[in-house]
Amino acid sequence: MQKKLTITIDEQVYKGLYQVVGQRHISQFIENLVRPHVLGKDIEAAYQAMAQDDTREAEALEWAENLIGESLDETR
């Protein structure tokens, strides 16, 4: 079950999240960062379990490749 949470962050941090992670992925990004700090100490086992999830790994690879592609398209 998911719960809705309202947080307040600096505007620049929000803009960075929006640009880097994307609007529809911010919640999952934050959850992935926070999860190991609040749900136990066996992080290695959790990461091994995630690595066994082929669908999740394919989505993560696609996201990473798209992120790299977007950064290459940016003008400096």
N, C-alpha and C positions, 0 to 999 in steps of 0.2 A: 504494500500500500504506500502510495506517495502522499506527502504532505506539502502544502504550499507554505513558503517562507518568504517574508519580505525583509530585505536587508538594505542598508544604506552604504554606498561606497562613493569614493571620489569620482567626479565626472570624468577625469582623464583615465582612470582605471576602467570605468564603464566603456568609454570609447575604445580603449585598447582591447577589451574583451570582445566587443562587438566586431572590431576589425579582424582580430586574430582568430577568434573562435566561431563567430557568426551568431546571429540573433537566436536561432533555434537550438543552439548547442551550449549556451552559457550555463544553464542549470546542471547539465550532465558534467561539464568541465569542472565546475565548482564541487559537485558531489564527488567526483573522482579524486580531487585534491584533498578533500576533507575526510573521506571515508577511512583511510588508514589511521588517522589520528583519533578517531572516535570508536572504531569497531574492533579493536583488538590488535595484538602484536604479531600475529602470524601473517605478516604481509607477503612474505615469500611464497607461501602456499596459495594465497589468494591470487598473486600474479601468475603463478603456474597454472592455476585453474582458468584464469582469464585467457592465457595463451593457448589453452586447449580448445577454446571456443572459436572455431574456424570462422563463423559469421562475424563475430566481434573483431577478430583479427583482420579480416578482409575490409570491414568498414573503417578500422583504424588506419590501415594502409592506404585506402582510397582518400581518407581525410588528409593524411600526411602528404600524399602526392599532390593533392589539390592545393594544399597550403604552400608547398614549395613552388608549384606552378604560378600561383598568384604573386608570390614574392619576386619571381623572375620577371613578371610582367610590369612591376612597378618601375616608374621612372625615378631616378635619383637626382 
